[in-house]
Amino acid sequence: MFDNNDKTILLTGCAGFIGSNFVPYFLDKYKEYNLVNLDLLTYAGDLANLNECENNPKYKFIKGDICNRELVEFIFDEYDIRGVIHFAAESHVDNSIKNPGLFMQTNVNGTFTLIDVAQKFWMNKPFEYKKDYAGCRFHHISTDEVYGTLNETDLFTEETPYAPNSPYSASKASSDMVVRAYQETYGLNTVITNCSNNYGPKQHDEKLIPTIIRKALAGEAIPIYGDGKNIRDWLYVLDHCKGIDLVYHTGEEANVYNIGGRNERTNLQIVDTICSILDKKIPKENSYKTLITFVEDRAGHDRRYAIDADKLENKLGWKADENFDSGIIKTVEWYLSKYRIN
């Protein structure tokens, strides 16, 4: 058991990409918290991502499903949970097209289970926290995909109407609405962060940047959807973690904060940059760019996402430490180390 003098926060899904970067960052920065990580360890979760934390006395891993109400209630009661940072989600758009029901179950029902247990554990009745639980906060991690697609010039803001276009983004938009409802109906202290595309160490191999690196190193065709001109705003994962930290501790209750890297790139620019880095680091007879192959576009593929992070920057003082040029080199080097190629 933990030291009872310290507050315990429940984290969900932190064997995955973003969470497994967040946990060591948070443990190192804050000595006054205990962290419980609830993760089902689906294909996207890997405990090896948290090897550096497993012996930390302030950290505990529990394998389980956020939809399992009995388990969630047990964790709140056993560890006297005083805050939630909710990362857990099915997040791969292609998978959501093939199996939308799983996304609805995890992202919508799972979020509902967590927030409903939190509300009942922390509160006597709507708008009345229990004596020792005032200030307990539920922080929901969401995505810019809830806003749909953009024209060539605008940016997503916190006021952009929701217009999700895939089963994944629809499930995340729905979970955002559940969180909002618990704020408005019960007075539960909530914040939501919507982030742009993350990249960096520990990302699952199925995602775009790891796929480009993996295929290139194997000498295989690098698949790029459609014409490759879909635009995303790229955010280095540690910058995202710092933004989450800031919003959890200092964000205004009932607010949404968008976290973006101000690094818009087309998929073609991404693959070109990575291949250029690999050409320098591990040169072969032909450039890795010769492996680029265009494949049939994804159904409902949003053309452009880009986030306006003004609110987070101006009100809370957040600023990304990495630009794409610095972050992508760190990322490629991490994957070369992972694949033991130096």
C-alpha beads as a LAMMPS data file, in Angstrom:
LAMMPS data file: protein, C-alpha beads

342 atoms
341 bonds

1 atom types
1 bond types

-500.0 500.0 xlo xhi
-500.0 500.0 ylo yhi
-500.0 500.0 zlo zhi

Masses

1 110.0

Atoms # bond

1 1 1 0.000 0.000 0.000
2 1 1 0.940 3.618 -0.502
3 1 1 1.855 6.216 2.091
4 1 1 -1.547 7.502 3.198
5 1 1 -0.225 11.031 3.619
6 1 1 0.014 11.382 -0.156
7 1 1 -2.874 11.855 -2.576
8 1 1 -3.556 8.989 -4.951
9 1 1 -4.524 9.679 -8.558
10 1 1 -6.113 7.087 -10.835
11 1 1 -4.629 7.041 -14.326
12 1 1 -6.199 4.944 -17.079
13 1 1 -4.580 3.418 -20.147
14 1 1 -1.048 4.392 -19.226
15 1 1 0.626 1.348 -20.741
16 1 1 -0.181 2.996 -24.062
17 1 1 1.740 5.650 -25.941
18 1 1 0.879 8.965 -24.293
19 1 1 0.277 7.576 -20.808
20 1 1 3.568 5.706 -20.703
21 1 1 5.366 8.976 -21.426
22 1 1 3.249 10.774 -18.834
23 1 1 3.805 8.405 -15.890
24 1 1 7.620 8.699 -15.591
25 1 1 7.418 12.450 -16.213
26 1 1 4.783 12.866 -13.483
27 1 1 6.479 10.573 -10.960
28 1 1 9.734 12.436 -11.386
29 1 1 8.141 15.873 -11.033
30 1 1 5.712 15.234 -8.160
31 1 1 6.781 13.341 -5.054
32 1 1 3.483 14.026 -3.260
33 1 1 1.344 11.765 -5.463
34 1 1 0.731 8.044 -5.643
35 1 1 -0.309 6.816 -9.075
36 1 1 -2.562 3.844 -9.834
37 1 1 -2.540 2.836 -13.504
38 1 1 -5.596 0.856 -14.654
39 1 1 -5.005 -0.661 -18.082
40 1 1 -6.531 -3.650 -19.864
41 1 1 -3.326 -4.252 -21.861
42 1 1 -5.027 -4.574 -25.218
43 1 1 -2.767 -4.746 -28.263
44 1 1 -1.965 -1.017 -27.862
45 1 1 -0.734 -1.361 -24.267
46 1 1 2.657 -2.760 -23.342
47 1 1 4.005 -2.926 -19.785
48 1 1 7.520 -2.768 -21.208
49 1 1 6.725 0.908 -21.891
50 1 1 6.771 1.420 -18.106
51 1 1 9.814 -0.619 -17.133
52 1 1 11.424 2.429 -15.511
53 1 1 8.436 2.824 -13.164
54 1 1 7.617 -0.724 -12.064
55 1 1 9.763 -0.625 -8.902
56 1 1 8.754 2.891 -7.900
57 1 1 6.922 2.699 -4.523
58 1 1 4.653 5.558 -5.635
59 1 1 3.321 3.611 -8.629
60 1 1 0.986 0.632 -8.921
61 1 1 -0.277 -1.143 -12.019
62 1 1 -3.664 -2.873 -12.081
63 1 1 -4.732 -4.883 -15.109
64 1 1 -8.412 -4.348 -15.770
65 1 1 -11.173 -2.846 -17.856
66 1 1 -12.476 0.690 -17.275
67 1 1 -15.937 -0.696 -18.123
68 1 1 -15.764 -3.035 -15.100
69 1 1 -17.708 -0.991 -12.578
70 1 1 -17.047 -3.341 -9.675
71 1 1 -13.298 -3.082 -10.246
72 1 1 -13.371 0.714 -10.622
73 1 1 -15.373 1.041 -7.395
74 1 1 -12.905 -1.238 -5.612
75 1 1 -9.956 0.906 -6.764
76 1 1 -11.595 4.148 -5.602
77 1 1 -12.367 2.617 -2.218
78 1 1 -9.112 0.695 -1.714
79 1 1 -6.808 3.551 -2.720
80 1 1 -8.976 6.530 -1.738
81 1 1 -8.697 8.066 -5.197
82 1 1 -8.518 11.885 -5.153
83 1 1 -8.193 12.592 -8.878
84 1 1 -8.548 10.934 -12.286
85 1 1 -6.574 11.534 -15.469
86 1 1 -8.314 9.468 -18.118
87 1 1 -6.134 8.439 -21.078
88 1 1 -7.637 5.028 -21.890
89 1 1 -9.215 4.854 -25.341
90 1 1 -9.352 2.846 -28.500
91 1 1 -7.732 5.271 -30.903
92 1 1 -6.854 3.790 -34.302
93 1 1 -9.227 5.128 -36.966
94 1 1 -8.791 2.159 -39.314
95 1 1 -9.733 -0.212 -36.498
96 1 1 -12.784 1.910 -35.660
97 1 1 -14.013 1.506 -39.237
98 1 1 -13.666 -2.291 -38.990
99 1 1 -14.984 -2.692 -35.429
100 1 1 -16.927 0.390 -34.302
101 1 1 -18.706 -1.394 -31.446
102 1 1 -15.481 -1.828 -29.481
103 1 1 -14.820 1.910 -29.718
104 1 1 -18.280 2.769 -28.434
105 1 1 -17.916 0.328 -25.558
106 1 1 -14.465 1.471 -24.390
107 1 1 -14.578 5.174 -25.188
108 1 1 -18.179 5.961 -24.273
109 1 1 -19.242 3.337 -21.717
110 1 1 -15.797 3.222 -20.136
111 1 1 -15.716 6.983 -19.650
112 1 1 -19.244 6.894 -18.220
113 1 1 -18.290 4.157 -15.733
114 1 1 -15.230 6.058 -14.528
115 1 1 -16.893 9.428 -14.125
116 1 1 -20.034 8.005 -12.537
117 1 1 -17.999 6.145 -9.920
118 1 1 -15.911 9.285 -9.295
119 1 1 -19.001 11.441 -8.839
120 1 1 -20.580 9.032 -6.374
121 1 1 -17.322 8.510 -4.446
122 1 1 -16.440 12.199 -4.148
123 1 1 -19.849 13.841 -3.756
124 1 1 -22.786 13.714 -1.322
125 1 1 -25.211 15.083 -3.884
126 1 1 -25.123 17.359 -6.934
127 1 1 -22.884 20.379 -6.347
128 1 1 -21.864 19.183 -2.869
129 1 1 -18.494 17.480 -2.441
130 1 1 -17.831 15.303 0.582
131 1 1 -15.818 17.040 3.293
132 1 1 -12.382 15.642 2.425
133 1 1 -12.876 15.521 -1.353
134 1 1 -13.307 19.154 -2.358
135 1 1 -11.116 19.856 -5.346
136 1 1 -10.989 16.265 -6.629
137 1 1 -10.842 16.584 -10.390
138 1 1 -11.675 14.417 -13.405
139 1 1 -9.404 15.213 -16.366
140 1 1 -10.514 13.718 -19.671
141 1 1 -7.975 13.360 -22.503
142 1 1 -9.596 13.796 -25.908
143 1 1 -8.621 14.557 -29.499
144 1 1 -8.899 17.247 -32.165
145 1 1 -10.676 14.726 -34.389
146 1 1 -13.962 15.495 -32.598
147 1 1 -14.038 18.779 -34.547
148 1 1 -14.098 17.079 -37.956
149 1 1 -12.109 18.475 -40.859
150 1 1 -10.821 21.968 -41.670
151 1 1 -10.495 24.209 -44.696
152 1 1 -7.050 25.394 -45.751
153 1 1 -6.754 28.347 -43.367
154 1 1 -8.826 28.008 -40.177
155 1 1 -7.751 26.470 -36.878
156 1 1 -9.704 24.432 -34.351
157 1 1 -10.493 26.427 -31.209
158 1 1 -12.272 25.432 -28.028
159 1 1 -15.456 26.930 -29.537
160 1 1 -15.342 24.938 -32.788
161 1 1 -18.568 22.912 -33.169
162 1 1 -18.173 19.151 -32.962
163 1 1 -18.447 17.346 -36.314
164 1 1 -16.859 13.886 -35.929
165 1 1 -16.449 11.923 -39.169
166 1 1 -15.269 8.456 -38.082
167 1 1 -16.545 5.954 -35.508
168 1 1 -13.396 6.731 -33.470
169 1 1 -13.965 10.499 -33.408
170 1 1 -17.696 9.990 -32.807
171 1 1 -16.922 7.843 -29.768
172 1 1 -14.492 10.445 -28.410
173 1 1 -16.982 13.266 -29.033
174 1 1 -19.580 11.237 -27.153
175 1 1 -17.242 10.718 -24.217
176 1 1 -16.541 14.465 -24.122
177 1 1 -20.285 15.059 -23.882
178 1 1 -20.582 12.602 -20.987
179 1 1 -17.893 14.538 -19.091
180 1 1 -19.605 17.844 -19.837
181 1 1 -22.923 16.435 -18.583
182 1 1 -21.394 15.430 -15.238
183 1 1 -19.974 18.936 -14.856
184 1 1 -23.275 20.622 -15.657
185 1 1 -25.657 18.198 -13.924
186 1 1 -23.692 17.245 -10.810
187 1 1 -21.126 20.017 -10.456
188 1 1 -18.277 17.538 -10.760
189 1 1 -14.934 19.313 -11.193
190 1 1 -13.887 18.415 -14.754
191 1 1 -11.487 19.586 -17.442
192 1 1 -11.074 18.297 -21.000
193 1 1 -8.003 18.548 -23.207
194 1 1 -8.204 17.999 -26.961
195 1 1 -4.824 17.342 -28.544
196 1 1 -3.472 17.209 -32.066
197 1 1 -1.546 14.238 -33.504
198 1 1 1.105 13.049 -31.054
199 1 1 4.454 11.586 -32.038
200 1 1 7.533 10.470 -30.152
201 1 1 8.927 7.466 -28.237
202 1 1 6.756 4.451 -27.369
203 1 1 4.102 4.981 -30.035
204 1 1 2.435 1.803 -31.286
205 1 1 3.916 0.372 -34.475
206 1 1 0.591 0.712 -36.344
207 1 1 0.682 4.539 -36.351
208 1 1 1.951 6.617 -39.265
209 1 1 5.429 7.659 -38.098
210 1 1 6.483 4.268 -36.623
211 1 1 5.106 2.577 -39.767
212 1 1 7.209 4.796 -42.026
213 1 1 10.361 4.077 -40.002
214 1 1 9.690 0.337 -39.694
215 1 1 8.851 -0.174 -43.374
216 1 1 11.799 1.898 -44.543
217 1 1 14.276 -0.048 -42.427
218 1 1 12.832 -3.330 -43.699
219 1 1 13.108 -2.186 -47.316
220 1 1 9.345 -2.573 -47.722
221 1 1 6.847 -0.311 -49.465
222 1 1 5.909 2.692 -47.295
223 1 1 2.112 3.060 -47.640
224 1 1 0.681 6.581 -47.873
225 1 1 -3.076 7.097 -48.128
226 1 1 -4.561 8.845 -51.176
227 1 1 -2.440 11.682 -52.523
228 1 1 -0.513 12.116 -49.259
229 1 1 -1.673 15.716 -48.885
230 1 1 -3.781 15.231 -45.749
231 1 1 -2.509 17.730 -43.173
232 1 1 -2.048 17.131 -39.459
233 1 1 -0.743 19.331 -36.641
234 1 1 2.020 17.345 -34.904
235 1 1 2.666 17.544 -31.161
236 1 1 5.684 15.966 -29.460
237 1 1 4.368 13.617 -26.786
238 1 1 6.333 15.106 -23.872
239 1 1 4.989 18.566 -24.723
240 1 1 1.514 17.052 -24.550
241 1 1 2.300 15.541 -21.138
242 1 1 3.414 18.935 -19.851
243 1 1 0.186 20.461 -21.116
244 1 1 -1.895 17.805 -19.351
245 1 1 0.024 18.436 -16.133
246 1 1 -0.620 22.177 -16.394
247 1 1 -4.340 21.825 -17.100
248 1 1 -4.855 19.230 -14.366
249 1 1 -3.259 21.489 -11.768
250 1 1 -4.157 24.995 -12.916
251 1 1 -6.861 24.757 -15.598
252 1 1 -10.168 26.420 -14.813
253 1 1 -12.944 24.018 -13.885
254 1 1 -15.505 23.205 -16.614
255 1 1 -13.085 24.334 -19.317
256 1 1 -11.732 22.764 -22.473
257 1 1 -8.119 23.371 -23.479
258 1 1 -6.717 22.546 -26.914
259 1 1 -3.108 21.342 -27.017
260 1 1 -1.409 21.653 -30.396
261 1 1 2.146 21.805 -31.636
262 1 1 1.756 24.446 -34.374
263 1 1 3.574 22.011 -36.648
264 1 1 1.365 21.434 -39.672
265 1 1 2.710 18.886 -42.133
266 1 1 1.245 16.864 -44.970
267 1 1 1.757 13.117 -44.782
268 1 1 4.079 13.488 -47.777
269 1 1 6.213 15.995 -45.872
270 1 1 6.353 13.614 -42.907
271 1 1 7.537 10.657 -44.955
272 1 1 9.992 12.826 -46.900
273 1 1 11.530 14.195 -43.675
274 1 1 11.891 10.748 -42.092
275 1 1 13.412 9.257 -45.243
276 1 1 15.898 12.145 -45.431
277 1 1 16.954 11.509 -41.813
278 1 1 17.351 7.787 -42.489
279 1 1 19.305 8.500 -45.694
280 1 1 21.855 10.351 -43.542
281 1 1 21.918 8.000 -40.569
282 1 1 21.719 4.622 -42.313
283 1 1 22.444 5.246 -45.988
284 1 1 21.608 2.587 -48.562
285 1 1 22.280 2.389 -52.277
286 1 1 18.934 3.995 -53.075
287 1 1 17.107 6.633 -51.066
288 1 1 14.389 5.378 -48.753
289 1 1 12.099 7.757 -50.649
290 1 1 11.947 5.229 -53.505
291 1 1 9.867 3.006 -51.176
292 1 1 6.992 5.522 -50.913
293 1 1 3.818 3.914 -52.284
294 1 1 0.365 5.452 -52.561
295 1 1 -2.537 3.275 -51.469
296 1 1 -6.333 3.604 -51.567
297 1 1 -7.488 6.373 -49.268
298 1 1 -9.088 5.659 -45.896
299 1 1 -12.885 5.929 -45.713
300 1 1 -13.985 9.270 -44.228
301 1 1 -10.388 10.540 -44.180
302 1 1 -10.395 14.106 -42.799
303 1 1 -8.346 16.433 -44.978
304 1 1 -6.822 18.755 -42.403
305 1 1 -6.569 19.185 -38.625
306 1 1 -4.827 22.098 -36.940
307 1 1 -5.181 23.426 -33.419
308 1 1 -5.141 26.958 -32.086
309 1 1 -3.419 26.594 -28.694
310 1 1 -3.771 30.294 -27.777
311 1 1 -5.964 29.652 -24.738
312 1 1 -3.492 27.206 -23.185
313 1 1 -0.521 29.412 -24.045
314 1 1 -2.002 32.731 -22.938
315 1 1 -4.017 31.684 -19.879
316 1 1 -1.832 28.913 -18.448
317 1 1 1.574 29.766 -19.910
318 1 1 2.143 26.516 -21.815
319 1 1 4.601 26.443 -24.677
320 1 1 5.826 23.520 -26.746
321 1 1 9.527 22.848 -26.178
322 1 1 9.971 20.869 -29.394
323 1 1 9.355 21.952 -32.943
324 1 1 8.829 19.218 -35.513
325 1 1 12.389 19.362 -36.840
326 1 1 13.878 18.695 -33.400
327 1 1 11.201 16.271 -32.237
328 1 1 11.266 14.041 -35.296
329 1 1 15.037 13.503 -34.987
330 1 1 14.596 12.411 -31.345
331 1 1 11.768 10.144 -32.447
332 1 1 13.690 8.475 -35.268
333 1 1 16.681 7.949 -32.981
334 1 1 14.449 6.307 -30.363
335 1 1 13.042 3.883 -32.933
336 1 1 16.479 3.069 -34.299
337 1 1 17.474 2.179 -30.747
338 1 1 14.286 0.138 -30.307
339 1 1 15.004 -1.803 -33.483
340 1 1 18.652 -1.965 -32.378
341 1 1 19.940 -0.183 -35.426
342 1 1 22.673 2.370 -34.772

Bonds

1 1 1 2
2 1 2 3
3 1 3 4
4 1 4 5
5 1 5 6
6 1 6 7
7 1 7 8
8 1 8 9
9 1 9 10
10 1 10 11
11 1 11 12
12 1 12 13
13 1 13 14
14 1 14 15
15 1 15 16
16 1 16 17
17 1 17 18
18 1 18 19
19 1 19 20
20 1 20 21
21 1 21 22
22 1 22 23
23 1 23 24
24 1 24 25
25 1 25 26
26 1 26 27
27 1 27 28
28 1 28 29
29 1 29 30
30 1 30 31
31 1 31 32
32 1 32 33
33 1 33 34
34 1 34 35
35 1 35 36
36 1 36 37
37 1 37 38
38 1 38 39
39 1 39 40
40 1 40 41
41 1 41 42
42 1 42 43
43 1 43 44
44 1 44 45
45 1 45 46
46 1 46 47
47 1 47 48
48 1 48 49
49 1 49 50
50 1 50 51
51 1 51 52
52 1 52 53
53 1 53 54
54 1 54 55
55 1 55 56
56 1 56 57
57 1 57 58
58 1 58 59
59 1 59 60
60 1 60 61
61 1 61 62
62 1 62 63
63 1 63 64
64 1 64 65
65 1 65 66
66 1 66 67
67 1 67 68
68 1 68 69
69 1 69 70
70 1 70 71
71 1 71 72
72 1 72 73
73 1 73 74
74 1 74 75
75 1 75 76
76 1 76 77
77 1 77 78
78 1 78 79
79 1 79 80
80 1 80 81
81 1 81 82
82 1 82 83
83 1 83 84
84 1 84 85
85 1 85 86
86 1 86 87
87 1 87 88
88 1 88 89
89 1 89 90
90 1 90 91
91 1 91 92
92 1 92 93
93 1 93 94
94 1 94 95
95 1 95 96
96 1 96 97
97 1 97 98
98 1 98 99
99 1 99 100
100 1 100 101
101 1 101 102
102 1 102 103
103 1 103 104
104 1 104 105
105 1 105 106
106 1 106 107
107 1 107 108
108 1 108 109
109 1 109 110
110 1 110 111
111 1 111 112
112 1 112 113
113 1 113 114
114 1 114 115
115 1 115 116
116 1 116 117
117 1 117 118
118 1 118 119
119 1 119 120
120 1 120 121
121 1 121 122
122 1 122 123
123 1 123 124
124 1 124 125
125 1 125 126
126 1 126 127
127 1 127 128
128 1 128 129
129 1 129 130
130 1 130 131
131 1 131 132
132 1 132 133
133 1 133 134
134 1 134 135
135 1 135 136
136 1 136 137
137 1 137 138
138 1 138 139
139 1 139 140
140 1 140 141
141 1 141 142
142 1 142 143
143 1 143 144
144 1 144 145
145 1 145 146
146 1 146 147
147 1 147 148
148 1 148 149
149 1 149 150
150 1 150 151
151 1 151 152
152 1 152 153
153 1 153 154
154 1 154 155
155 1 155 156
156 1 156 157
157 1 157 158
158 1 158 159
159 1 159 160
160 1 160 161
161 1 161 162
162 1 162 163
163 1 163 164
164 1 164 165
165 1 165 166
166 1 166 167
167 1 167 168
168 1 168 169
169 1 169 170
170 1 170 171
171 1 171 172
172 1 172 173
173 1 173 174
174 1 174 175
175 1 175 176
176 1 176 177
177 1 177 178
178 1 178 179
179 1 179 180
180 1 180 181
181 1 181 182
182 1 182 183
183 1 183 184
184 1 184 185
185 1 185 186
186 1 186 187
187 1 187 188
188 1 188 189
189 1 189 190
190 1 190 191
191 1 191 192
192 1 192 193
193 1 193 194
194 1 194 195
195 1 195 196
196 1 196 197
197 1 197 198
198 1 198 199
199 1 199 200
200 1 200 201
201 1 201 202
202 1 202 203
203 1 203 204
204 1 204 205
205 1 205 206
206 1 206 207
207 1 207 208
208 1 208 209
209 1 209 210
210 1 210 211
211 1 211 212
212 1 212 213
213 1 213 214
214 1 214 215
215 1 215 216
216 1 216 217
217 1 217 218
218 1 218 219
219 1 219 220
220 1 220 221
221 1 221 222
222 1 222 223
223 1 223 224
224 1 224 225
225 1 225 226
226 1 226 227
227 1 227 228
228 1 228 229
229 1 229 230
230 1 230 231
231 1 231 232
232 1 232 233
233 1 233 234
234 1 234 235
235 1 235 236
236 1 236 237
237 1 237 238
238 1 238 239
239 1 239 240
240 1 240 241
241 1 241 242
242 1 242 243
243 1 243 244
244 1 244 245
245 1 245 246
246 1 246 247
247 1 247 248
248 1 248 249
249 1 249 250
250 1 250 251
251 1 251 252
252 1 252 253
253 1 253 254
254 1 254 255
255 1 255 256
256 1 256 257
257 1 257 258
258 1 258 259
259 1 259 260
260 1 260 261
261 1 261 262
262 1 262 263
263 1 263 264
264 1 264 265
265 1 265 266
266 1 266 267
267 1 267 268
268 1 268 269
269 1 269 270
270 1 270 271
271 1 271 272
272 1 272 273
273 1 273 274
274 1 274 275
275 1 275 276
276 1 276 277
277 1 277 278
278 1 278 279
279 1 279 280
280 1 280 281
281 1 281 282
282 1 282 283
283 1 283 284
284 1 284 285
285 1 285 286
286 1 286 287
287 1 287 288
288 1 288 289
289 1 289 290
290 1 290 291
291 1 291 292
292 1 292 293
293 1 293 294
294 1 294 295
295 1 295 296
296 1 296 297
297 1 297 298
298 1 298 299
299 1 299 300
300 1 300 301
301 1 301 302
302 1 302 303
303 1 303 304
304 1 304 305
305 1 305 306
306 1 306 307
307 1 307 308
308 1 308 309
309 1 309 310
310 1 310 311
311 1 311 312
312 1 312 313
313 1 313 314
314 1 314 315
315 1 315 316
316 1 316 317
317 1 317 318
318 1 318 319
319 1 319 320
320 1 320 321
321 1 321 322
322 1 322 323
323 1 323 324
324 1 324 325
325 1 325 326
326 1 326 327
327 1 327 328
328 1 328 329
329 1 329 330
330 1 330 331
331 1 331 332
332 1 332 333
333 1 333 334
334 1 334 335
335 1 335 336
336 1 336 337
337 1 337 338
338 1 338 339
339 1 339 340
340 1 340 341
341 1 341 342
